[in-house]
């Protein structure tokens, strides 16, 4: 059965940690399974040239874009653009699927204010109830959704990655400036406290006295003034020689940093898209992740912890003191497991089955 799906996202600019990194792989895999893709982004961005062949729409064309497709998939929730498109879909009688990526969950660093509560009363809850399916990234989000909305079921379906493209070294990867000597602990994602950067930097500062051949690289997009504030805190603590803040605005730069790194830390305090973990596993980099973000099925092949300093420190120390032969064996096992579950050639059929349902 031929169908066309409109994918709605904040952006297709592949910043570190963004779902935009993985969506082109989904579009290609769907096309190979007879499902066409169209894209609508809040910022007007489109797939990179030659990346994937699909129709692109501007937010201003949302009504027309919805009318031209069979189904919508909203890759995120919480922004006004997602609610607006969901309203158009509901009004037009078009089924839609929501992957909230933590946008329907609360937590210590994401509490709903009175505006959010009012928005829920004024229609957001009915938009969620009207979705064909709500898609959870991992068991943590799945359980959280069941607890908060017992009258609405959720489907557990993660995002994938094009694993073969990460298998070999790419000569086109950029040369990196200011790469620290010794071994590197890497963070790939938005520079924001919800990503767990404060406990990560404090924990690294404690471990740095024990393990003096390590540096930490924070690679990602600046949000607000958080990079400036974190850099100032690092200077006050005298850690500028061991801590780097860099940009990673595209997949090539992210892969280049992964190629220089021994460990990727993903200590998020909230549910997030696990694309950086997938990239690290595909590259053969050891992963230490919080249970808010680790993909289902990988908790036993990567080091997983609660997002607090005590467990994060235990996980990091264990990874940083691992013997090289043990590290290589563990990362190969993690890659084999992840590729068998999450390569788009394997995973795309589950998306097709969801859409056709």
Buried (B, 14 or more C-beta within 10 A) or exposed (E): EEBBBBBBBBBBBBBBBBBBBBBBBBBBBBBEBEBBBBBBBBEEBBBBEEBBEBBBBBBEEBEEBBEEBBBBBBBBBBBEBBBBBBBBBBEEEBBBBBBBBBBBBEBEBBEEEEEEEEBBEEEBEEBBEBBBBBBBBBBBBBEBBEEEBEEBEBBBBBBBBBBEEBEEEEEEBEEBEEBBEEBBBBBBBBBBBBBBBBBBBBBBBEBBEEBEEBBBBBBBBBEEEBBEEBBEBBEEEEBEEBBBBBBBBBBEBBBBBBBBBBBBBBBBBBBBBBBBBBBBBBBBBBBBBBBBBBBBBBBEBBBBBEBBBEBBBBBBBEBBEBEEEEBEEBBEBBBEBBBEBBBBBBBBEBBBEBBEE
